[in-house]
Amino acid sequence: MTRYQYETSPRKLEPDFIPNRTSKRKYEEERKLKEKIKREAQEKANQKRAVLKLKKKVVAYIGIIFAMLLVISYRNSLITENFNKVKSLKDELAVLQKENQQTEVSIESNLNLNKIEEEAKSKFGMQKLTNDQKIYINLPKKDYVQSSTDSVKTEEQGNWFTNIIDKIKGN
């Protein structure tokens, strides 16, 4: 059965099947159940994302802590290495100071005046001074320092032309 309608506005189509109240309630319950299941699925997904974020943070913190411990360990190894260098240098310094003291003692023992006198007599034929070889000089207690203002003459230099004329006049 076809009906023609000659008006300008189209007619509203009504469904052939009108659900009764029980089916409407059922439909609403199913829709609510579906929404509830959908919400629970979203909550589970959100929880999984939160757990994943937490795991990422824990891994990042563990990595940072590991890097910090590695840096501290490296720094401590450098400190230990430098400490060992300082210790070896101090030991070397102590050895050198001991050798220096021994050398000074040997030099002082070789500087004995009797030894020097014997070597001077044997190698160079030197002898001690006698009283006849000594000459005493008396010096007056006059000050031998001359002041610089008494003996210094100042000469004025003129220009080159006056110097030539002065030389001609001098001849």
Buried (B, 14 or more C-beta within 10 A) or exposed (E): EEEEEEEEEEEEEEEEEEEEEEEEEEEEEEEEEEEEEEEEEEEEEEEEEEEEEEEEEEEEEEEEEEEEEEEEEEEEEEEEEEEEEEEEEEEEEEEEEEEEEEEEEEEEEEEEEEEEEEEEEEEEEEEEEEEEEEEEEEEEEEEEEEEEEEEEEEEEEEEEEEEEEEEEEEE
